[in-house]
Amino acid sequence: MLQVTYTQAQIKQLRNQVRTAFLEKSKGVQGNDVTKLSPKDVETLFWLYDALFLSHWITQHLKGKLSFSLSTKMTKAAGKIIYPQKITLMKPEDVKLDIRIATDFFNEYEAVSREKLVNGLPTSDALEALQMVLEHELCHLLELLQFGSTSCAKPCFKQMANSLFGHQSSKHALPTNGEIASEQLGLNIGDVVEFAFEGKACKGILHRIHKRAVVMVFDKKGRFVDNHKNHYTKFLVPLALLRKEIL
């Protein structure tokens, strides 16, 4: 079983060593700008962690296949590890794992002015935030390799994440689409908004904010019904095309 504990000073030093080595190797990431991040970059960063923090423990114990991918559709989690549900019933060499990173959280790192926390710790830039999200997923992988299951809600995970990386929480507080829309455009859930559709002016209620806004427009023939039996048609509208109604 892996048992490693670092001091806060050691963690900071090792994390900086990983960063420096990564920037030397990456062809797309420059400084704290991760907008050109590639799956290969995530792979490079991961194996640097294995080498510098874990003395190649994963290299020595991983028998299956580990891949790395990026997602522009993940809006709730900045990272996740994908693994078979019946992993304990499989031969180790047949197991396929994937660490997936949600790029929007890091591309929009500077979109809001507040402090950005990852694993309960403040981050200084998008690259540091990426590193610490990857640290979290790395802990999931370590649990899977040792126990065949993983949960960041359990004490075992929290203890390991703290011992290895100084993590204080399993939660991240990176900019969300809704937060960015509120700070930059003044748009919030529940606002009455206007937009043009096929040359006609439409008015509706801002229902959700993802990459595009979900706007519910009153329509007697609409298939969406609220608690008061009002019918609506749903529209997906680019945020930049919305105009907030001034009451």
C-alpha positions as CSV (number, residue, x, y, z in Angstrom):
1,M,0.0,0.0,0.0
2,L,1.2,3.5,-0.9
3,Q,2.0,5.5,2.3
4,V,3.6,8.9,1.6
5,T,3.3,12.1,3.6
6,Y,4.8,15.5,2.7
7,T,5.1,18.7,4.6
8,Q,3.4,21.8,3.2
9,A,6.9,23.1,2.3
10,Q,7.7,19.9,0.4
11,I,4.4,20.0,-1.4
12,K,4.9,23.5,-2.6
13,Q,8.4,22.7,-3.8
14,L,7.4,19.5,-5.6
15,R,4.4,21.2,-7.2
16,N,6.6,24.0,-8.5
17,Q,9.1,21.4,-9.8
18,V,6.3,19.7,-11.7
19,R,5.2,23.0,-13.1
20,T,8.7,24.0,-14.3
21,A,9.3,20.6,-15.9
22,F,5.9,20.6,-17.6
23,L,6.4,24.1,-19.1
24,E,9.7,22.9,-20.5
25,K,8.0,19.9,-22.2
26,S,4.7,21.3,-23.3
27,K,4.4,22.6,-26.9
28,G,1.1,24.4,-26.3
29,V,1.0,25.7,-22.8
30,Q,2.9,28.9,-22.2
31,G,3.2,30.3,-18.7
32,N,-0.2,30.4,-17.1
33,D,-2.1,30.3,-20.5
34,V,-3.7,26.8,-20.8
35,T,-6.1,27.6,-23.7
36,K,-4.0,25.4,-26.0
37,L,-3.9,22.5,-23.6
38,S,-3.9,19.0,-25.3
39,P,-4.5,15.5,-24.0
40,K,-0.8,15.0,-24.5
41,D,-0.2,17.9,-22.1
42,V,-2.4,16.3,-19.4
43,E,-0.5,13.0,-19.9
44,T,2.8,14.7,-19.5
45,L,1.7,16.5,-16.4
46,F,0.3,13.3,-14.9
47,W,3.5,11.3,-15.4
48,L,5.6,14.2,-13.9
49,Y,3.5,13.8,-10.8
50,D,4.1,10.1,-10.7
51,A,7.8,10.7,-11.0
52,L,8.3,13.5,-8.6
53,F,5.6,12.9,-6.0
54,L,5.2,9.1,-6.1
55,S,8.6,7.9,-7.2
56,H,7.0,6.1,-10.2
57,W,4.6,4.1,-8.0
58,I,1.9,4.2,-10.7
59,T,4.3,3.2,-13.4
60,Q,5.2,0.2,-11.4
61,H,1.6,-0.8,-10.4
62,L,-0.6,0.1,-13.3
63,K,-1.2,-3.0,-15.5
64,G,-4.1,-1.8,-17.6
65,K,-4.4,1.1,-20.1
66,L,-4.6,4.8,-18.9
67,S,-5.7,7.5,-21.4
68,F,-6.2,11.2,-21.1
69,S,-8.9,13.3,-22.7
70,L,-10.4,16.8,-22.7
71,S,-14.0,17.9,-22.6
72,T,-15.8,21.0,-23.5
73,K,-19.2,19.6,-22.4
74,M,-18.5,19.0,-18.7
75,T,-20.0,22.0,-16.8
76,K,-20.1,20.7,-13.2
77,A,-16.9,18.8,-12.6
78,A,-13.5,20.2,-13.6
79,G,-12.1,16.7,-13.9
80,K,-13.2,13.1,-13.6
81,I,-11.8,9.5,-13.9
82,I,-13.7,7.1,-16.0
83,Y,-13.4,3.4,-15.1
84,P,-15.4,0.1,-15.5
85,Q,-18.1,-0.5,-12.9
86,K,-17.0,-4.1,-12.5
87,I,-13.3,-3.3,-12.2
88,T,-12.7,-5.7,-9.3
89,L,-13.9,-8.6,-11.5
90,M,-11.5,-7.8,-14.4
91,K,-8.0,-8.8,-15.0
92,P,-5.7,-5.8,-14.1
93,E,-4.3,-5.8,-17.6
94,D,-7.8,-5.6,-19.2
95,V,-8.8,-2.5,-17.3
96,K,-9.1,0.8,-19.3
97,L,-9.1,4.1,-17.4
98,D,-9.5,7.6,-18.7
99,I,-8.7,10.9,-16.9
100,R,-10.9,13.6,-18.4
101,I,-10.3,17.4,-17.9
102,A,-13.0,20.0,-18.5
103,T,-11.2,22.8,-20.3
104,D,-13.7,25.6,-19.9
105,F,-13.0,25.9,-16.2
106,F,-9.4,26.8,-16.9
107,N,-9.9,28.8,-20.1
108,E,-12.3,31.0,-18.2
109,Y,-10.1,31.2,-15.1
110,E,-9.7,35.0,-15.3
111,A,-13.3,35.7,-16.2
112,V,-14.3,36.4,-12.6
113,S,-12.4,38.5,-10.1
114,R,-12.8,36.4,-7.0
115,E,-10.4,33.9,-5.4
116,K,-10.5,30.5,-7.1
117,L,-10.3,27.5,-4.7
118,V,-9.4,24.0,-5.8
119,N,-9.5,21.2,-3.2
120,G,-10.1,23.9,-0.6
121,L,-6.9,25.8,-1.4
122,P,-6.3,29.1,-3.2
123,T,-4.8,29.0,-6.7
124,S,-2.7,31.7,-8.3
125,D,-3.4,31.0,-12.0
126,A,-5.1,28.5,-14.4
127,L,-2.1,26.2,-14.6
128,E,-1.9,25.8,-10.8
129,A,-5.7,25.1,-10.8
130,L,-5.2,22.5,-13.5
131,Q,-2.4,20.9,-11.5
132,M,-4.5,20.6,-8.4
133,V,-7.6,19.2,-10.2
134,L,-5.3,16.6,-11.7
135,E,-4.0,15.8,-8.2
136,H,-7.5,15.1,-7.2
137,E,-8.0,12.7,-10.1
138,L,-4.7,11.1,-9.4
139,C,-5.9,10.3,-5.8
140,H,-8.9,8.6,-7.4
141,L,-6.6,6.5,-9.5
142,L,-4.5,5.5,-6.5
143,E,-7.5,4.3,-4.7
144,L,-8.7,2.3,-7.7
145,L,-5.3,0.6,-8.1
146,Q,-5.1,-0.3,-4.4
147,F,-8.7,-1.0,-3.4
148,G,-10.8,-1.4,-6.6
149,S,-13.1,1.5,-5.7
150,T,-12.9,5.2,-4.9
151,S,-14.9,7.9,-3.2
152,C,-13.6,11.4,-2.4
153,A,-16.3,11.6,0.3
154,K,-14.7,8.9,2.4
155,P,-12.0,9.5,5.1
156,C,-9.4,7.2,3.3
157,F,-9.5,9.5,0.3
158,K,-9.3,12.7,2.3
159,Q,-6.4,11.5,4.3
160,M,-4.4,10.4,1.2
161,A,-5.2,13.7,-0.6
162,N,-4.0,15.7,2.4
163,S,-0.9,13.6,3.0
164,L,0.2,13.8,-0.6
165,F,-0.9,17.2,-1.7
166,G,-2.2,19.1,1.3
167,H,-5.8,19.2,0.1
168,Q,-8.3,20.5,2.6
169,S,-11.4,19.6,0.7
170,S,-12.7,17.7,-2.3
171,K,-14.6,20.7,-3.7
172,H,-13.6,23.1,-6.4
173,A,-14.7,26.7,-6.8
174,L,-13.7,27.6,-10.3
175,P,-15.7,30.1,-12.5
176,T,-19.0,28.7,-13.8
177,N,-21.0,29.8,-16.9
178,G,-23.7,31.2,-14.7
179,E,-21.2,33.2,-12.6
180,I,-19.5,34.6,-15.6
181,A,-22.8,35.6,-17.2
182,S,-23.8,37.4,-14.0
183,E,-20.5,39.2,-13.6
184,Q,-19.8,40.1,-17.2
185,L,-23.3,40.5,-18.6
186,G,-25.5,41.1,-15.6
187,L,-27.6,38.1,-16.4
188,N,-29.1,35.8,-13.7
189,I,-31.5,32.9,-13.5
190,G,-35.1,34.2,-13.3
191,D,-34.4,37.4,-15.3
192,V,-36.8,38.4,-18.1
193,V,-34.8,38.6,-21.2
194,E,-35.3,39.5,-24.9
195,F,-33.8,38.0,-28.0
196,A,-34.4,37.8,-31.8
197,F,-35.5,34.5,-33.4
198,E,-36.0,34.2,-37.1
199,G,-36.5,38.0,-37.4
200,K,-39.0,38.2,-34.5
201,A,-38.6,39.6,-31.1
202,C,-39.0,37.1,-28.3
203,K,-39.3,37.5,-24.6
204,G,-38.9,34.8,-21.9
205,I,-37.5,33.8,-18.6
206,L,-33.8,32.9,-18.2
207,H,-34.1,29.3,-16.9
208,R,-30.6,27.9,-17.0
209,I,-27.1,29.0,-18.0
210,H,-24.7,26.6,-19.7
211,K,-22.6,27.5,-22.7
212,R,-25.8,28.9,-24.0
213,A,-28.8,30.2,-22.1
214,V,-32.0,28.2,-21.7
215,V,-34.9,30.6,-22.1
216,M,-38.5,29.6,-21.5
217,V,-40.9,31.6,-23.7
218,F,-44.6,31.7,-23.0
219,D,-46.4,29.8,-25.7
220,K,-50.0,28.3,-25.4
221,K,-48.9,25.5,-27.7
222,G,-45.6,24.8,-25.9
223,R,-44.8,21.4,-24.5
224,F,-43.2,22.6,-21.3
225,V,-45.7,23.3,-18.5
226,D,-45.1,25.0,-15.1
227,N,-46.9,24.4,-11.8
228,H,-49.5,27.0,-12.8
229,K,-50.3,25.2,-16.1
230,N,-48.6,27.8,-18.2
231,H,-47.1,26.5,-21.4
232,Y,-43.7,27.4,-22.7
233,T,-41.3,26.7,-25.6
234,K,-37.7,26.3,-24.8
235,F,-35.0,28.2,-26.7
236,L,-31.2,27.8,-26.5
237,V,-29.7,31.2,-27.0
238,P,-26.1,32.4,-27.1
239,L,-25.6,34.6,-24.0
240,A,-24.3,37.5,-26.1
241,L,-27.6,37.7,-27.9
242,L,-29.7,38.2,-24.8
243,R,-30.9,41.6,-23.6
244,K,-32.1,41.9,-20.0
245,E,-35.5,43.6,-19.7
246,I,-35.2,46.7,-17.5
247,L,-38.3,46.9,-15.3
